[in-house]
Amino acid sequence: MEEKNTQCESESEVEIPSVPAITFDPQLYIQRYQFVTDLVNKYQLKKVADMGCGDASLLRHLKMYPCVQVLVGVDIMRDHALQWIGYNLSPLVADYVLPRDLDLTVTLYQGSVVEKDSRLLGFDLITCIELIEHLNSDDLARFPEVVFGYLSPSMVIISTPNSEFNPLFEVKTVRNSDHKFEWSRKEFQSWALGVAETYDYSVEFTGVGEPPAGSESVGFCTQIGVFRKNEGKAAELCVSEQPDQHIYNPVYTVKYPSLQQDKYLKKVLAQKVLDEVYKLRATYLLPVKEQEEVKKPSSLEWFPYEPPLSEAEKARIAAAPKPFSVEDKFFVPLQRLLACTRLNQLVGGSEERMRSLLASEITLSSDGSAVAIVLHDPPNVPYDDDDDDDDYLDDYPDVPDHPDDPDHDDPDHDPDHDDPDHDPDHDDPDHHGPDHHDPDHHDPDHHDPDHPGDPDHPPDDFWDL
C-alpha cells in the first residue's frame, strides 16, 4: 500500500510540458481589416465590395474613410441575419450632426461569390477575407472566373490561412472544421499566379500575424495576395459591355447624410456662416485699439481653436467688402464670407449658391447680398429678489411652487413608492432589448449560413485567440 502511495506521489510531481499560447496584438482579424483599410486610404478607393462579409466588421471599418462612397457586402447567410447586421451599419446621430463631405451608400446582398451579379461591376476593390478556404472544389474552380473574369475590379485582396503556421497551434489538419482546405505559401502562390496570368492581373504576396521569435521560417499566420488589374480602363469597359444580371437578393441598403445633399448642407453652412458672422461682430464692436490687437497672429480669446489663415485667404479677406452696421443691424456681405476657404468650398465659390442655401435658414439683407443679425444682443434682465412671487404664479398658473428648488419637499411624495417604470435610470438586468450585444459572441470571420452568430459554432480563427 505504501509503495502505491509513493508511486502516485512521484507521478504527481512530474511536470507536463505546455506549449505557450500564441497571441496577436492587435488580434489577427483586426490586422487583416487594418491591412485593407490602409490600402483603401492609400489609393483613395471609392467603391469597395466585401465578398463573404460575415458580420460586416470590415464594412464598419471602411465606412469611416471619407474617400469611400459605395460599400457592398455579400454573404450567403439567411436574409434576416443580414438585415440585423445591416442595422448596425446605419448612420449614428453624429453622422447627421457632422455629415460626410461625400455621399456613402451601404448595401448588403444575400448571394454567393460564385454567382454573377452586374451590380458589382466597376468596383475599385473586391475583398475576399478568409473566404476561399470555405469553398468546395467546384466553387473554387468557378471563383476566379466570376471575380476576376466577370466582375474584373481594379484590385482584389484575398487572404487565407497559412498551413505552415498551423504546427505552432498544434493543429494537425485545419484550423476550423468548416475549412475545406488550407494552403501552404507555395500552394497559395501557385494558384494565385495562375489566376493572375489567366485574367491579366499582377499579384504581390504578403501577410499579417508575425510568427514568434525562432519560428520566422513558417511565415505569416494569414497569407495575403494583392491583385492589380494590368489594364487601366478595364473596369470601365467591363461595366459598359456586360448586360444587366441581378442574381443577388438585396437585403439592406442605407444612404448616409452628406454635404452633397442640400438638406444637410443648408444646416452645416448656416451654422458655419453664423459662427463667422458673430466672430466678425465681436471684432467690429471692439474699440479701435483692441481691433488692431486682434489683427495680430493670435486669435480672439473666445475663438481659441481657429486654424491660422493662409496668405491667400488673408489676401481674399483684405480685398472683400467689409462688414458694416445700419442702426441696430450688423451686416456681413456674402462676398466677405466667400473669402473664407471652408465656406467657399461648401458652395463651390458661388455667391448665388450661398444665397439660395441660406435664404431659408438665416436672415439676409433686403437685396440678399449680406447676412443680417442684431448689432447688440439684448441685455440680460437681472433677477429681482423683491418681485412678488404671485406675479410668477399669475404668468404660469399651472406651474407648482418652487419649480427649480432642489430642496423643496413634496409632503405627498413617498420615496418608498417610486415607480421604476418612470425612472430613466432604472436598469433591469434581466432585460436585453434589440440592441443588446454579447461580446463573447463576436465572430468577425464567420461565413456559415446555418450558424450565423452561433457561439457554439467554432469560429474560423478559433486558433487565433
C-alpha positions in Angstrom: 0.0 0.0 0.0 2.8 2.3 0.9 4.5 1.5 -2.4 1.4 2.5 -4.3 1.2 5.8 -2.5 4.9 6.6 -3.2 4.3 5.8 -6.9 1.3 8.2 -7.1 3.2 10.9 -5.3 6.1 10.6 -7.8 3.8 10.7 -10.8 2.0 13.8 -9.4 5.4 15.6 -9.3 6.1 15.1 -13.0 5.5 18.4 -14.9 3.7 18.1 -18.2 5.3 20.4 -20.7 3.0 23.0 -22.1 3.2 24.9 -25.4 3.0 28.7 -24.9 -0.3 30.1 -26.3 0.2 32.3 -29.4 -1.5 35.6 -29.2 -1.6 38.5 -31.6 -1.7 42.2 -30.7 -3.8 43.5 -32.1 -6.0 40.5 -32.8 -5.4 38.8 -36.1 -8.8 39.7 -37.7 -8.1 43.4 -36.8 -4.7 43.2 -38.5 -6.4 41.9 -41.6 -9.0 44.7 -41.6 -6.3 47.2 -41.0 -4.4 45.9 -44.0 -7.4 46.6 -46.2 -8.2 50.0 -44.7 -4.6 51.1 -45.1 -4.7 50.2 -48.8 -8.1 51.9 -49.3 -6.8 55.1 -47.7 -3.5 55.0 -49.6 -5.2 54.7 -53.0 -8.3 56.7 -52.1 -10.6 54.0 -53.4 -14.3 54.9 -53.8 -16.2 51.6 -54.4 -15.4 48.6 -52.3 -17.2 45.2 -52.1 -16.5 42.5 -49.4 -17.4 39.0 -50.5 -18.4 36.7 -47.6 -18.8 39.8 -45.4 -20.0 37.9 -42.3 -21.0 40.3 -39.6 -19.8 43.3 -41.7 -17.0 44.2 -39.4 -14.8 45.2 -42.3 -17.6 47.4 -43.8 -17.9 49.2 -40.4 -14.1 49.9 -40.6 -14.3 51.1 -44.2 -17.3 53.5 -43.8 -15.1 55.7 -41.6 -12.9 56.7 -44.5 -14.0 59.9 -46.3 -12.9 58.6 -49.8 -15.3 55.6 -49.7 -18.7 56.3 -51.4 -20.0 52.8 -52.2 -19.8 49.8 -49.8 -21.3 46.4 -50.6 -21.3 43.3 -48.6 -22.3 39.8 -50.0 -22.9 36.7 -47.9 -24.9 33.5 -48.2 -26.3 33.7 -44.6 -30.0 33.9 -44.1 -31.6 37.2 -45.1 -33.0 38.0 -41.6 -29.5 37.7 -40.2 -28.1 40.0 -42.8 -30.9 42.5 -42.1 -29.9 42.6 -38.4 -26.3 43.1 -39.4 -27.4 45.9 -41.7 -29.0 47.8 -38.8 -25.5 48.0 -37.2 -24.3 49.8 -40.3 -27.0 52.6 -40.0 -25.9 56.2 -39.5 -25.5 57.4 -36.0 -26.7 60.7 -34.6 -23.2 62.1 -35.0 -23.4 61.3 -38.8 -26.3 63.7 -39.0 -24.7 66.4 -36.8 -21.4 66.2 -38.8 -22.4 64.9 -42.3 -19.7 63.5 -44.6 -18.4 65.6 -47.4 -19.2 62.8 -49.9 -22.2 60.5 -50.3 -21.9 57.0 -48.9 -24.3 54.1 -49.8 -24.0 50.8 -48.0 -25.8 47.7 -49.4 -25.9 44.1 -48.2 -26.8 41.3 -50.6 -27.6 37.7 -50.0 -25.8 35.7 -52.5 -22.8 33.5 -53.3 -19.4 34.6 -54.5 -19.7 32.1 -57.4 -22.8 33.9 -58.8 -22.6 36.8 -61.3 -24.4 40.0 -60.5 -23.9 43.1 -62.7 -24.4 45.5 -59.8 -20.9 44.7 -58.6 -19.3 45.6 -61.9 -16.8 48.5 -62.0 -15.6 48.4 -58.4 -12.2 49.7 -57.3 -11.7 46.9 -54.9 -13.2 43.5 -54.1 -12.0 41.8 -50.8 -12.3 38.1 -50.0 -11.0 37.9 -46.4 -10.7 34.3 -45.1 -13.2 33.1 -47.7 -11.7 30.8 -50.3 -10.9 28.1 -47.7 -14.6 27.7 -47.2 -15.3 26.8 -50.9 -15.5 23.3 -52.1 -13.6 22.2 -55.2 -16.3 23.1 -57.7 -17.0 26.5 -56.2 -13.2 27.2 -56.0 -12.9 26.4 -59.7 -15.7 28.9 -60.6 -14.5 31.6 -58.2 -11.7 33.1 -60.4 -14.0 33.4 -63.5 -16.7 35.3 -61.5 -14.4 37.6 -59.5 -11.5 38.2 -61.9 -13.2 37.4 -65.3 -16.7 38.8 -64.9 -16.6 41.4 -62.1 -13.0 42.4 -63.1 -12.3 45.1 -60.4 -9.2 47.2 -60.4 -7.9 45.4 -57.3 -8.6 42.2 -55.4 -7.4 41.3 -52.0 -7.5 37.6 -51.0 -6.5 36.4 -47.5 -6.4 32.7 -46.4 -4.7 30.7 -43.6 -1.1 29.7 -44.0 -1.0 26.0 -43.2 2.7 26.2 -42.4 1.9 28.2 -39.3 -0.5 25.5 -38.0 2.0 23.3 -36.1 2.6 26.3 -33.8 -1.1 25.9 -32.8 -0.7 22.1 -32.5 -3.2 21.8 -35.4 -2.9 18.5 -37.3 -5.2 19.3 -40.2 -7.1 22.6 -40.5 -7.9 25.4 -38.0 -11.7 25.2 -38.4 -14.0 22.3 -39.3 -15.7 24.3 -42.0 -12.4 24.9 -43.9 -12.3 22.6 -47.0 -8.6 23.1 -47.3 -5.7 25.2 -46.0 -2.8 26.0 -48.3 0.9 26.4 -47.7 2.6 29.5 -49.1 3.8 27.7 -52.1 0.3 26.3 -52.9 -1.4 29.6 -52.5 1.2 31.5 -54.6 1.0 28.8 -57.3 -2.8 29.2 -57.5 -2.7 33.0 -57.3 -0.1 33.3 -60.0 -2.1 31.1 -62.3 -5.3 33.2 -61.8 -3.3 36.5 -62.3 -1.9 35.2 -65.6 -5.2 34.0 -66.9 -7.2 37.2 -66.2 -4.4 39.8 -66.8 -3.6 40.7 -63.3 -0.4 41.2 -61.4 -0.1 39.9 -57.8 2.0 40.6 -54.8 2.2 38.4 -51.7 2.4 39.5 -48.1 0.5 38.7 -44.8 -0.3 39.6 -41.2 0.3 37.8 -37.9 4.0 37.7 -37.2 5.3 34.3 -36.1 7.0 34.1 -32.7 10.8 34.5 -32.3 12.6 31.5 -33.6 9.8 30.4 -36.0 10.2 33.0 -38.7 10.6 30.3 -41.3 6.9 29.5 -41.2 5.8 32.9 -42.5 2.8 35.0 -41.6 -0.2 33.3 -39.9 -2.5 34.8 -42.6 -1.2 35.0 -46.1 -2.5 37.7 -48.4 -2.4 38.2 -52.2 -3.0 41.7 -53.6 -4.1 41.6 -57.3 -4.0 44.6 -59.6 -5.6 44.8 -63.0 -3.0 45.4 -65.7 -5.3 47.4 -68.0 -6.1 50.8 -66.5 -9.6 51.2 -68.0 -10.6 47.5 -67.9 -13.2 48.1 -65.2 -15.0 50.9 -67.1 -15.1 48.8 -70.3 -16.5 45.8 -68.3 -19.4 47.9 -67.0 -20.5 49.1 -70.4 -20.2 45.8 -72.1 -21.8 43.5 -69.6 -25.6 43.1 -69.7 -27.7 43.6 -66.5 -27.8 40.5 -64.5 -29.3 40.7 -61.0 -28.9 37.5 -59.1 -28.3 38.7 -55.5 -31.1 39.4 -53.1 -30.8 43.0 -51.8 -31.4 42.7 -48.0 -30.4 46.1 -46.6 -29.4 49.5 -48.0 -28.8 52.9 -46.4 -27.6 56.2 -47.7 -25.5 58.3 -45.3 -26.1 62.1 -44.8 -23.6 64.2 -46.7 -22.9 67.7 -47.7 -23.8 66.7 -51.3 -27.4 66.7 -50.1 -28.9 70.2 -49.8 -30.9 69.5 -46.7 -27.8 68.7 -44.7 -25.6 71.3 -46.5 -28.0 74.1 -45.6 -27.7 73.3 -41.8 -24.0 73.0 -41.8 -23.5 76.1 -44.0 -25.8 78.2 -41.9 -24.0 77.2 -38.7 -20.6 77.9 -40.0 -21.8 81.2 -41.5 -23.3 82.3 -38.2 -20.1 81.4 -36.4 -18.1 83.6 -38.8 -20.7 86.4 -38.6 -20.7 86.5 -34.8 -17.0 86.4 -34.6 -16.8 89.4 -37.0 -19.4 91.3 -35.0 -17.4 90.7 -31.8 -14.4 92.2 -33.5 -16.4 95.1 -35.0 -17.7 96.1 -31.6 -14.2 96.3 -30.0 -12.6 99.7 -29.6 -10.2 100.7 -32.4 -7.1 99.9 -30.3 -8.3 96.4 -29.5 -9.2 95.8 -33.1 -5.6 96.5 -34.0 -4.6 93.9 -31.4 -6.9 91.3 -33.0 -5.1 91.7 -36.3 -2.0 90.2 -34.8 -1.4 86.5 -35.3 -3.1 85.5 -32.0 -6.8 84.7 -32.3 -9.7 86.1 -30.3 -9.8 84.6 -26.9 -13.3 83.3 -27.4 -12.3 81.6 -30.6 -9.2 79.8 -29.4 -9.3 76.8 -31.8 -9.2 78.7 -35.1 -6.5 77.4 -37.5 -4.1 80.1 -38.8 -5.2 81.8 -42.1 -3.1 81.1 -45.2 -1.6 84.1 -47.0 -4.0 83.5 -49.9 -7.0 83.6 -47.6 -5.7 86.8 -45.9 -5.4 88.4 -49.3 -9.0 87.4 -50.3 -10.4 88.7 -47.0 -8.5 92.0 -47.4 -10.0 92.5 -50.8 -13.5 91.5 -49.9 -16.3 94.0 -48.8 -16.1 94.9 -45.1 -18.9 94.2 -42.6 -21.0 97.2 -41.6 -23.8 98.3 -39.4 -27.0 100.3 -40.1 -28.9 101.4 -36.9 -29.3 98.3 -34.8 -28.4 95.8 -37.6 -25.0 94.2 -38.4 -24.4 93.1 -42.0 -21.7 90.8 -43.4 -21.6 90.7 -47.2 -21.7 87.3 -48.8 -18.6 88.1 -50.7 -16.8 88.6 -47.4 -18.0 85.1 -46.3 -16.9 83.6 -49.6 -13.3 84.8 -48.8 -13.3 82.1 -46.0 -11.8 78.9 -47.5 -14.2 76.4 -45.9 -17.3 78.4 -46.7 -16.1 78.9 -50.3 -15.6 75.1 -50.6 -19.1 74.4 -49.3 -20.8 76.4 -52.1 -18.2 75.9 -54.8 -17.3 79.6 -54.8 -20.7 80.7 -55.9 -22.4 83.7 -54.2 -25.7 82.7 -55.8 -25.4 79.2 -54.4 -24.7 80.5 -50.9 -27.6 82.9 -51.1 -30.1 80.2 -52.2 -28.9 77.8 -49.4 -29.0 80.4 -46.7 -32.4 82.0 -47.7 -34.5 79.5 -45.7 -32.0 79.2 -42.7 -31.0 82.7 -41.6 -31.9 86.4 -42.2 -30.4 88.1 -45.2 -30.5 91.8 -46.2 -33.3 93.0 -48.3 -31.3 92.6 -51.5 -29.9 89.3 -50.4 -26.3 90.4 -50.6 -25.4 90.1 -46.9 -26.2 88.2 -43.7 -28.0 90.4 -41.2 -28.1 90.0 -37.4 -28.7 92.4 -34.5 -25.8 94.7 -33.7 -26.2 94.4 -29.9 -27.7 91.4 -28.1 -30.4 92.4 -25.6 -29.1 92.9 -22.1 -29.7 90.2 -19.5 -32.6 91.2 -17.2 -31.3 90.8 -13.6 -33.3 88.7 -11.1 -35.2 90.9 -8.7 -35.5 89.4 -5.2 -38.2 91.9 -4.4 -40.6 90.6 -7.1 -43.8 89.3 -5.7 -44.0 85.5 -6.1 -47.6 85.9 -7.0 -46.5 87.5 -10.3 -44.8 84.3 -11.2 -47.8 82.3 -10.4 -50.0 84.6 -12.4 -47.9 84.2 -15.5 -47.6 80.5 -15.1 -50.7 79.3 -13.2 -50.1 75.6 -13.9 -46.5 75.7 -12.5 -46.2 74.4 -8.9 -44.5 76.4 -6.2 -40.7 76.4 -6.3 -40.2 74.6 -9.6 -36.5 74.9 -9.5 -35.8 74.4 -5.8 -33.9 71.1 -5.3 -34.5 71.3 -1.6 -38.3 71.7 -1.9 -40.0 68.7 -0.3 -43.4 67.4 -1.5 -45.4 66.3 1.6 -47.4 64.0 -0.6 -44.4 62.3 -2.1 -43.4 58.9 -0.7 -39.9 57.9 -1.8 -40.6 54.3 -0.8 -43.2 54.0 -3.5 -41.3 55.2 -6.6 -42.3 53.5 -9.8 -39.3 52.1 -11.6 -41.2 52.2 -14.9 -40.9 56.0 -14.7 -37.3 56.1 -13.6 -35.0 56.9 -16.5 -32.0 55.4 -14.6 -33.8 52.2 -13.8 -32.0 49.2 -15.3 -33.5 45.8 -15.5 -30.5 43.4 -15.6 -32.7 40.6 -17.0 -33.9 42.6 -19.9 -32.0 42.6 -23.2 -33.5 44.7 -25.9 -32.8 44.5 -29.6 -29.6 46.4 -29.1 -28.1 44.0 -26.6 -24.7 42.8 -27.6 -22.8 39.9 -26.0 -19.1 40.5 -26.8 -18.4 36.8 -26.3 -20.5 36.0 -29.3 -18.4 38.1 -31.8 -17.2 36.2 -34.8 -15.7 38.5 -37.3 -14.8 35.9 -39.9 -17.9 33.6 -39.7 -19.4 32.7 -43.1 -21.5 29.6 -42.3 -25.2 30.4 -43.3 -26.5 27.7 -40.9 -24.9 29.2 -37.8 -24.8 33.0 -38.1 -23.6 34.3 -34.8 -23.9 30.9 -33.1 -21.5 30.9 -30.1 -21.3 27.1 -30.1 -20.2 27.0 -33.7 -16.4 27.3 -33.7 -15.2 30.5 -35.4 -12.8 30.5 -38.4 -10.0 31.8 -36.3 -10.6 29.6 -33.3 -6.8 29.1 -33.1 -6.1 32.8 -33.4 -7.4 33.5 -29.9 
